[in-house]
Amino acid sequence: MRAVLLITDDVQRGQRLARELCGRGACHVHDLYGDKLPPPQFDMIVSDVEALTSDAIIRLRRVLTQVRVGDLPYLFLMHGNAARAEAQARILGASATANLQQMSIALNRLRGSPIPTSARTTAAEARQFFQGALFSGGAITPDVADAGTDLVVRAVSENGVYDWVRAVRQFDDATHQHCLIVAALAAAFSGALGLRTADRHRLTKAALLHDVGKIHVPLEILNKPGRLNHSEMVVMRTHAARGHAMLAQGDFDADLLAAVRSHHEMLDGTGYPDGLKGWEIPDFVRLVTVCDVYGALVERRSYRAPMSGGEAYSILQGMVGQLDGDLTRAFRPIAAAFDAPV
C-alpha cells in the first residue's frame, strides 16, 4: 500500500481529506504546528495549508527538507488566492498543484495511473497510419490528411488529451511522437476556443502535417540522443520550407501551407525560415506555434524526461512576446487538462 504524508494546518480537515484520499491506514496526517516531525517513509506528500503565512511556509519547508527525498511526488493543495498559492508551490518545489476539487485527479496522475487501453489502441492506430500514409515518402493528399486528422480528433474526444499524450509518449520515434502530440493539443485547444467543427479539423490537420518536411532530414540528426550542434541545426531548420514545398503542389489550403512553412516564426522576428514578425504571422499559424512549442516541452526526448504540465506552461508564459499573449493565456486550460493542474 502506498503511504501518503498529508501535512495540514487544520488536523480535523486533514483527517477528512485523508479518509477521502487514502482509505484506511494509507495516510499519515501531520499537524504543521505540531512538535514532532514524521519519519521519511512515504511514497507521496500532500500539503493542505490554508493560511500561507511566513511562519507556515518556514514550517512547511522544514518538514519537506526532512521527509522529501529525491523526486518524491509532492502535491500542493491550493486554498484562496490561486496565483499566490502557485507561486509558493513553485518556491517549495511542488510536483503539481490542485484545488480540492482537482485533488483526486492530480494524485492519480502523480501516482502514475495506468494508460487506458482505449488510448493505447488509438495511439497505435494513429502511429501506424502516420508511418504508412504520411511519412512513407509517398505523395500526401488532402484525403489522406483528412483521414489522419479524423483519427486524432476522435481519439482526443474519446480519451482526453492527457491520456492520449501519455500513450503517444511511449513511441520511440521522436518525429512521430511530436506530430501526434501537437495534433492532439491542437484538437483540444481549438475545442476549448469554441471553434467550429470545420475549423477545428483544419487546425488539427495543419498540426498533424506541420513537421512533414522532416522526412528530408537525415535520421542521425532527427534521432540524435542529445542536443544538435550548429551545423546539424542548420539542416534541421530546412524542414519548414521543405515541408511547404512538398505540399504546395497538392490541393491544400493557404492557411495549412502557411502553418507548415511558418510554425517556427516568432512575433519578435527571431524565428525562421523567413524572419516574419508581428502582423505578418497569421492567427492560424500562431495557434499551431503555441501547440508546437508546448508539445516539444512535454514530450519525452532521448536526452531528457518530459516536463510537467506546469513547468512547460511557465516556459510558454515566459515566451510571450515571441508567442501571442492572448493565445498563450487561452492555452492554460489545455495545460491543466494535459497534466497535473497548474
N, C-alpha and C positions, 0 to 999 in steps of 0.2 A: 504494500500500500504506500502510495506517495504521501509524504508528510509535508504539510504546508505550515509555515510560520505566519501568523496573522498579527501584525503589530498595530495596536489601536490606542487612541486616546479616550475611548469610551468602552470599557470592558463589556458592559451589557450589550451594546450594539455589536461589538466584536464577536461575542458568543452567538448572537443571532446570525451573523454573517457566516460564522464557522459551521453552524448547522446547515445552512443553505449550500455552502460551498463543498463541504468535505464529508458530510455524514459522520457516523460515529468514529471517534478516535483518530481521524485523519488530520486534524488541525490542532496546533498549539497556539492559544491566544496569549499574546504578550502585552501587558499594560505598559505603554510608553513611559508612564510616570512611576512604574514600579521600580524596586531597588535591584532586583536580580536579573541579570541578562540570561537569555536562553542559551543552551549549548548549540554549537554549529552542526546540526544533524538533520537539516531539512533539504527537501528537493525543490522547494519554491518558496518565495517570500511575497507576501501581500501587505502593503501598508494602508491602513484605514485611519487617517489622521485628518479630522475636520478642521481643527484650529491650527493653521500652519504659522504659529508664532516662531520667533527666532529661537526660543528655548526648545520648541518641538522639533525644529529642523536639526538643532545640535544633538538632541537626544536620539533622533531617528538615524542620523549619520553615525552615531556611536554604536548603535545596535547593528547597523548594516556592516560596519567595519569589522565587528566581531563575528558575525554569523554568515556573511555573504562571501563565498569562496569562488574565485574564478568568474565564470559566466553564469552563475546560478540565476535562473529566471526571477525577475523582480517586477511585480505588478503594482503600480502606484494608483490607488483609488482616488478619484477627484471629487471634491465637495466644493460647491460655491463657484468662485471665480476660476473658470477653466484655464484661461490664459496664464494666470499666476501659478496655478497648480502644475500646468505643463512645464513652466519654466523651472519650478522647484524640482520636478521629476527629472528633468534633464541634468540638473546640477547633481542630483543624488545618483545618477546613472541607472535610472529605471529602464527595464527592458521594454515596457509598454505602459500606457496609461488607459484608464477606463473610468466611466462613471458607474454608479451602482447598477444601472440598467444593462450596461455592456459587460459587466464583470464576468459572468459565466462564459460568454463567448471568448473574451480575452484570455481567460485562464485555459480554456480548451486549446486555444491556439499556441499559447506558451508551452503547454504540455506536449505539443506535437500530436494532435489528434489525427487519426488515420485519414488519408486521402480517400474520399468516397469512390467506390467502384465506377460509378457513372462518369465521374470526372476523369478517371484514368482511361476509361474506354473511349470517350470522345476525344481526349487528348491524343491517344494513339491513332485514332482515325484521322485526326487533323494532321498529325505528323506524316502519316503515310500519304495523304493527299498532297501535302506540301512538297514532299520529296519527289513524288511521281508526276505531279502536274505543274508545279510552279518552279522547282529548282532542278528539273531534269535536263535542262539545256534546250528543250524544245520551245516552240512558239507559245506564248501566253496569250490567250484570247479573253475578251471580256466575259464570255460564258463560263470559262474555266475559273476565272477570278470570282465571278458571282457565286459559283458553287462552293468554293472555299470560304467565302465571306458568310454565306448562309450557315455553314457548318460552325464557324466561330460564334456567330450571333446566337445560334441555338444553344451551343454549349454554355455560353455565359449566362443566358437566360435560365437554363435548367440547373446549373451547378453554382452560379455565383462566380464573380471574378476571382475571389480569393482561392477557392478550391481548384479552379481551372489553372491558375498560375502555379499553384503548388504541384499540380500534375505535370504541367509542361516543363517545370524546372528540373524534372528528373531526366530530361533528354541530355545527351552528351554534346550534340552539335549546337554550337553557340548561336549560329545564324538562325536555325530553325526555332530554337528556343526563343530568341529575341523577337522574331517576327510574329510568332503566335502570341507572345505575351503582349506586345504592343497592339496587335489587333484586338485582343480581349479588352485591354484598357480602353481602347477607342470605342468599342461597343458599349462598355459600361459608362464611359464619360458622356458619349452622345445621348445615351438614355437618361442620364442624370440631368443633362441640359434640356431635356424635353424636346429634342429634335424629332422631326417626323421620321417615320419608318424608312422612307426612301433615303433621307439624308443620313440617317444612322448607318444604313447599308453602305452608302458612298464613302463615309468616313472610315468605316471598318475595312472596306476593300482597299482604300489608299494605305491604311496602316499595314495591312497584310502584305502589300506589294512594295512598301517603301524602300526596303533594302534588297530588292531583286537584283540590282546591279552587282551585288557581292558574288554572284556566280562567276564574274570575271576576275575576282581577286584570288590569288593563289591560296590553297588550303593551308600552307605552312604559315601564312600571315593570318588568315581567318581564325585558325585554331591554335595560335601560338599560346603556350602556357605562361603568359606573362605580358607585361605592357609592351607596346610596339615602340621601336626606335623611330628616328625621324624619317629615314628612307622608307621604312615599312608603312608609316603613317601616310606618307605621300601617295603610295599605292592604294592604301585603304580608302583614301578620300576621293579616289576616282569613281567609287561605286555609285554616287548620287547621279552624276552626269551620264554614266554608262547605263544605269537603270532607266533613266529618262529616254535615252536613245533606243533602248530595247523596246519600250512600249509606245514610242511616238508614232511608229508606223501602224499600230493597231487602232482599233476603234474605242480608245479610252478618252474620257472627257478631260478638259483642260485642268480642272481642279485636281484630279488624281495625278496627272502628269506633273503639275506644279509641286504637289506634295512629295513625289518621288525625287524630283530634282532638288528641292529646296528645304527638305526637312532638317538640314543642318545649318540653315541660315539663322542668324541671331539679330534681334532688333537693333543692337548697337553696331551692326556691321562687321562683327568679328567672325561670322560663320563662313561657310563655303557651299557650293563652288563659285558663286557669283558675287559674294560680299554684299548681298542685299541688306537693307536696313529699314526700320520703321514701316511706313505705309507700303513699301514695296513688297512686303511679305503678307499675303492674303490671310484672312482669318482661318480658312480651311487648313492652310499649311501650319499655322500657329497651333491649332488643335493637335495635329499629328505630332508636332515637335514636342509638346508637353508630354504626350504619351510615350514618345520615343525616349526622352531623357529619363523619365521616371522608370520606364521599363528596363533601361540599361542599369539603373541603380539597384533594382530589386531582384534582378535575375542572378543566377549562380554563374560565376566565372571560374575558370581553372585556377586562377591565382587569388581568388577571394570568395568569401561566403556572401550570400545575398544580404543586402542591407535590410533592416527592419522598415516597415512602412513609415514610421515616424521619422526615422533618420533620413530616409530618402526624401520625404516631403519637406523636411527642413532645408535640405540642399536645394530642392526645387524653389522654395521661397527665396533662398539666397541668390538665385539666378534671375529674379525679377529685374527687368531692365534689358536682359538678353531674351528672356521669355515674357510673354504677355502676362501682366499682373492680374488682370481680371480673370483670365482663364486659369492661372495658377491657383487663385483663391477658389474658383469654382471646382477645381480638381480635388479639393480637400475631402469631400465625402468618398471619393473613389479610393484615396489613400487609406481612409478609415475602414472602408469595407474590405480592402485588399489585405490588410494586415491588422495586427492588434491596433485598436483605436489610437489616434494621435490627437 
